[in-house]
Amino acid sequence: MADFAALAYGAAIHSQVALREHLAGGEYARHELSLVKGGGQPTHRELAHSSSLLSSHGRDLWLFSDREMGLRKSGQPWAFKVLDVVTFRWLTGRPVVEYELGKEGDERLLAFWFIHIFLPLYLTLEENYDFLHAGAVEVDGRVVMFVAPSTGGKSTLTEYFVRQGHALLADDKVATYVEGARFMAVPSHANYRPYRRAEDLGFRAEDFRDTPQAIHAIYALQRVAAEEDVRFREIKGFRKFDRLMPNYIFGFTHLRRKRLEYLAGLVNRVPLYEVDIPHDITRLGEVYGAICQHQSQSGGVGKSREPVA
């Protein structure tokens, strides 16, 4: 089997599929996973329980197992189907994923769905990470995250930071876990999508971090009128739950209790700031500068930056 030294979400991926074109290499890995052409594991037709997931990128998504979705044990068979494109199959606790292409599937679409959707789903069900719908970049050597509702400007702001020379950790899905008393962000993959073209991983970031780093702060983006000022407000107490809970990805019932306990620790350890973002793309440089300055004043290292034209 070819080994493309591919790394995504802290997982070293061994595969005969040419994922290196889409993923960075790297030495650090918290998990290992093999992606192989299907043949040995139960097909979705053999699994009695199914759940329709929200459609994505114009495709219908389905999750199958041999028991109720709220139950989980070692060796449990699963199948994740992207209608007409690809089906992934695996067993709980075993780091081998089989794939089977559908009538519209090809290697490019296989790479997109495996990297962008399947890996976060798999790593959630395997209880390796808690995923947040967020962007993450380095600011003066520290990781900050951006959360926002859909179309709330998260990817646009993440792209702006990347184009100013900041290292990218993730554009859309941030894998997180606890290490001692620190909440860590795991780099996803070296691509960012400032647009919403379906089934496309986007641009390749030149500066991409391949090792987990502690989360220094989270910014919740709040759209305001174009003429409003950029303002910051620290969110405290139960309001932090209200702002972060909708940004969780994959809300499986059997993980709810663990997720609430995890989120309680996160909100106690990581500061959360609401920032007003004027609805005017020409003021993005101002927003960028304000966040850099805010980081410097709130404990970051270094000074605020002037945006690069």
C-alpha positions in Angstrom: 0.0 0.0 0.0 1.3 3.4 -0.9 1.9 5.8 2.0 1.4 9.5 1.0 2.4 10.8 4.5 -0.9 12.7 4.4 -1.9 14.5 7.6 -5.4 15.9 8.5 -7.0 16.7 11.9 -3.9 15.2 13.6 -4.4 11.8 11.8 -1.7 10.2 9.7 -3.5 8.7 6.7 -2.2 5.8 4.8 -3.8 5.3 1.4 -3.5 4.3 -2.2 -5.5 7.5 -3.0 -3.3 10.5 -3.9 -4.3 12.7 -1.0 -0.9 14.5 -0.8 -2.1 16.9 -3.4 -4.7 18.1 -0.9 -3.1 17.5 2.4 0.1 18.5 4.1 2.8 16.1 5.3 4.2 16.3 8.8 5.8 14.3 11.6 3.2 14.8 14.3 0.1 12.6 14.5 -2.2 11.7 17.3 -4.0 9.0 15.3 -3.3 6.7 12.4 -5.9 5.7 9.8 -5.9 3.6 6.6 -8.2 4.4 3.6 -8.6 1.4 1.4 -10.9 0.3 -1.5 -13.9 -1.5 -0.1 -14.6 -5.2 0.0 -14.6 -6.7 3.5 -16.9 -4.7 5.8 -20.8 -4.7 5.9 -22.4 -2.6 3.2 -25.0 0.0 4.2 -27.7 -2.3 2.8 -26.8 -4.8 5.5 -27.2 -2.3 8.4 -30.7 -2.0 9.9 -30.6 1.5 11.3 -30.2 4.7 9.2 -30.3 8.4 9.8 -30.6 11.1 7.2 -28.1 13.9 7.9 -28.4 17.4 6.6 -27.7 17.7 2.9 -24.4 19.4 2.1 -22.9 20.8 -1.2 -26.0 19.7 -3.0 -25.8 16.1 -1.9 -27.9 13.9 0.3 -26.0 12.4 3.2 -26.9 9.2 5.1 -25.4 7.4 8.2 -26.0 3.7 8.8 -25.3 1.3 11.6 -26.5 -2.0 13.0 -28.2 -0.5 16.1 -29.7 2.7 17.3 -27.5 5.7 16.7 -27.3 6.5 20.4 -25.5 3.3 21.1 -21.9 2.6 20.5 -19.5 -0.3 21.2 -16.2 -1.7 19.9 -16.5 -3.3 16.5 -19.8 -1.6 15.7 -20.2 -1.3 11.9 -20.9 2.1 10.3 -21.5 3.4 6.8 -21.6 7.0 5.7 -23.1 7.5 2.2 -22.8 10.6 0.0 -25.6 9.8 -2.5 -24.3 8.9 -5.9 -20.7 9.8 -5.0 -19.1 7.6 -2.3 -19.8 5.4 0.7 -17.3 5.0 3.6 -17.5 2.0 5.9 -15.7 1.3 9.2 -15.8 -0.5 12.5 -15.7 1.4 15.8 -12.2 1.3 17.4 -10.5 -0.1 14.2 -8.5 2.4 12.2 -9.4 1.2 8.7 -11.9 2.9 6.5 -13.2 1.4 3.3 -14.6 3.4 0.4 -16.8 2.6 -2.6 -17.3 5.1 -5.3 -20.8 5.7 -6.7 -21.9 6.4 -10.2 -20.8 10.1 -10.0 -17.8 9.5 -7.9 -14.1 10.0 -8.9 -10.8 10.5 -7.0 -11.3 14.3 -6.8 -14.7 14.0 -5.2 -13.5 11.1 -3.0 -10.7 13.4 -1.6 -13.1 16.3 -1.0 -15.7 14.2 0.9 -13.1 12.2 2.8 -11.2 15.3 4.0 -13.9 18.0 4.4 -16.9 15.9 5.8 -16.0 12.3 6.5 -12.9 12.7 8.7 -14.6 15.1 11.2 -17.6 12.8 11.3 -15.4 9.7 11.9 -13.2 11.4 14.5 -16.3 12.6 16.3 -18.0 9.2 16.4 -14.7 7.6 17.5 -14.7 10.2 20.3 -11.3 11.5 19.5 -12.2 15.2 19.3 -14.9 17.8 19.9 -15.4 19.8 16.6 -16.4 23.4 16.4 -17.5 25.2 13.3 -14.9 27.8 13.3 -11.8 29.3 11.7 -8.4 29.3 13.5 -5.2 31.3 12.8 -2.1 32.3 14.7 -1.9 35.9 15.9 1.5 36.8 17.3 2.2 33.1 18.0 -1.1 32.3 19.7 -4.1 30.6 18.3 -7.4 32.5 18.0 -10.6 31.2 16.7 -13.5 32.8 14.9 -17.1 31.6 15.3 -20.1 32.9 13.5 -23.5 31.8 12.1 -23.5 30.6 8.5 -22.5 33.4 6.1 -21.5 35.4 9.2 -18.1 36.3 7.8 -15.9 33.7 9.5 -14.3 32.3 6.3 -13.8 35.8 4.9 -12.0 37.0 8.0 -9.9 33.8 8.2 -8.8 34.3 4.6 -7.9 37.9 5.4 -5.6 36.9 8.2 -4.0 34.2 6.0 -3.3 36.7 3.3 -1.7 39.0 5.8 0.8 36.3 6.6 -0.7 34.6 9.6 -0.4 30.8 9.9 -3.6 28.8 9.2 -4.8 26.0 11.5 -8.4 25.6 10.1 -10.9 27.4 8.0 -14.1 25.6 8.7 -13.9 22.8 11.2 -11.6 23.0 14.3 -10.9 19.7 16.1 -10.3 20.4 19.8 -9.3 18.3 22.8 -8.0 18.8 26.4 -4.3 18.3 27.3 -3.8 18.8 31.0 -5.5 22.1 31.8 -5.3 23.4 28.2 -7.8 23.3 25.4 -6.0 22.5 22.2 -6.8 23.3 18.6 -5.8 20.7 16.0 -4.8 21.8 12.5 -7.3 20.5 10.0 -5.8 20.7 6.5 -3.8 23.3 4.5 -6.8 24.7 2.6 -9.2 27.6 3.0 -12.4 28.4 1.3 -13.4 32.1 1.2 -16.1 31.2 -1.3 -18.8 28.6 -1.3 -18.1 26.6 -4.5 -19.5 23.2 -4.0 -17.2 20.2 -3.6 -14.0 22.2 -3.7 -11.4 22.4 -1.0 -10.3 25.9 -2.0 -6.9 27.6 -1.9 -3.7 26.1 -0.4 -2.2 28.1 2.5 1.5 28.7 2.3 1.9 28.8 6.1 0.1 25.9 7.8 0.7 24.6 11.3 0.8 20.8 11.6 0.9 20.5 15.4 -1.8 21.2 17.9 -1.6 24.5 19.9 -3.4 25.9 22.9 -6.5 28.0 22.2 -5.7 31.6 23.4 -9.1 33.2 22.7 -12.3 32.9 20.7 -14.0 35.7 18.8 -17.8 35.5 18.1 -18.4 37.6 15.1 -21.5 39.9 15.2 -22.6 41.6 12.0 -23.6 45.3 12.5 -24.5 48.1 10.1 -21.8 49.3 7.7 -21.3 52.6 9.6 -21.0 51.1 13.1 -17.7 50.9 15.0 -15.6 47.8 15.6 -16.3 47.0 19.3 -15.3 44.2 21.6 -17.3 42.8 24.6 -16.1 39.9 26.8 -18.8 37.3 27.2 -19.0 35.6 30.5 -21.1 33.0 32.4 -23.9 31.1 30.8 -23.9 33.4 27.8 -20.7 31.7 26.7 -22.7 28.4 26.4 -25.3 30.2 24.3 -22.7 31.5 21.9 -20.6 28.4 21.5 -23.2 25.5 21.6 -24.6 26.3 18.1 -21.1 26.0 16.7 -20.7 22.4 17.7 -20.6 20.0 14.7 -22.5 16.7 14.7 -24.9 16.6 17.6 -25.1 12.9 18.4 -27.4 12.1 21.3 -25.0 9.6 23.0 -22.3 12.3 23.1 -24.5 15.1 24.6 -23.4 14.6 28.3 -19.7 14.4 27.4 -20.1 17.5 25.2 -21.7 19.6 28.0 -19.0 18.6 30.4 -16.3 19.5 27.8 -17.9 22.8 27.0 -18.1 23.7 30.7 -14.4 23.3 30.9 -13.8 25.2 27.7 -15.8 28.3 28.7 -14.0 28.4 32.1 -10.6 28.3 30.5 -10.7 30.2 27.2 -11.9 33.8 27.0 -14.7 34.5 24.5 -15.2 38.0 23.0 -18.1 39.3 20.9 -16.8 41.6 18.2 -18.9 43.9 16.0 -18.1 43.5 12.4 -19.3 46.3 10.1 -21.1 44.9 7.1 -18.7 46.6 4.7 -16.0 44.6 3.0 -13.8 47.7 2.6 -13.5 47.9 6.4 -12.0 44.4 6.7 -8.5 45.8 7.2 -9.8 47.9 10.1 -11.4 44.8 11.7 -8.1 42.9 11.2 -6.1 45.6 12.8 -8.5 45.9 15.7 -8.4 42.2 16.5 -4.6 42.2 16.3 -4.5 45.2 18.7 -7.1 43.6 21.0 -4.9 40.4 21.2 -1.8 42.5 22.1 -3.7 44.3 24.8 -5.3 41.2 26.2 -2.2 39.2 26.7 -0.9 38.3 23.3 2.8 38.8 22.3 3.9 41.6 20.1 2.1 44.6 18.6 -0.8 45.2 16.3 -0.2 45.0 12.6 -1.0 47.3 9.7 -2.9 45.3 7.0 -1.0 44.5 3.8 -2.8 46.0 0.8 
